[in-house]
Amino acid sequence: MLPAMPRIVSKSPRVWRHRSGEIVLDRTHVMGVLNVTPDSFSDGGRYLAPEAAIQRGLEIAEQGASILDVGGESTRPGSASVSAEEEWRRIDPVLRGVVRKIDIPISIDTRKPDVADRALERGATIINDVTGLSDPRMARLASKAHAGVVVMHMQGDPATMQQAPRYTNVAEEVRDFLAARAKAGMAAGIEREAIAVDPGIGFGKTVDQNLDLLRNLDGIVSLGHPVVVGVSRKSFIAHLGGGERMEDRLAGSLAAATLAAARGADLIRAHDVVETVRAMRVADGVLRRRANL
Ligand code: HH2
């Protein structure tokens, strides 16, 4: 009898698929934030002029981000929504200005299917939907376009979400919500590997609930989808520290990002791109024995 052949198990790396390719999840990636708004909580007004936004978009790509996340509507607590026309008016020149000049995918941070649709036509390849595909048109268009999607959890809506967020068990409820929304996305035809999930830090959560979610990120990781975490400059950092102003929250943001990476986050959404990329290289060296040199 011939000896049994050793079984070769090929362990292909996990990936996140999007419209024009895939992101290999063999390290902790940074999703660089570009807010083309007058009122975003940390950088409102800074990149409202198209030239300034385009310049920043190019810089984000150069600084080592793996995705450029462009948004034209603030969803900070208490914010009012803007019309699809206004949102598109803000981001259209920016997408045109960066799209063929950078070699990283562009995600569009929007909750409006019309805006997402037009952005995909302009060359964006990922939809970052803070409402977790609550509008069925969003899932349908993502499926048709083979776009990547971020399904994020939010309790309530930005105008009122911080008034009295309530959960019995925040980690379980958010995990179950994300599992259900990812399933709904797949039922609409989106490929499993195109769906990333995000606990939505700060979206209808108290400081303690945000901390619970970060501490229990493994529940969300266990869903098997790529995991995005956005902690950058958020108010829980100031609550834990000494009430730091926006421009003084970098150290706290990096600490939270590093801990999220240690708990299994694949992508960190961040405003301070160069610093976050550097921090994630060190985190990956320790966590994944990954050397970049
Ligand atoms: N946070 C914000 C916006 N979009 N998307 C995902 N997937 N995850 C997040 O945590 C997340 C997000 C809020 O940050 P920012 O874009 O800087 O603020 P604003 O909504 O005021 O523009």
Residues whose N, C-alpha, C, O or C-beta is under 5 A from the ligand:
A	BS01	HH2	N35 D39 S40 F41 E73 S74 T75 R76 N128 V150 M152 D198 G200 I201 G230
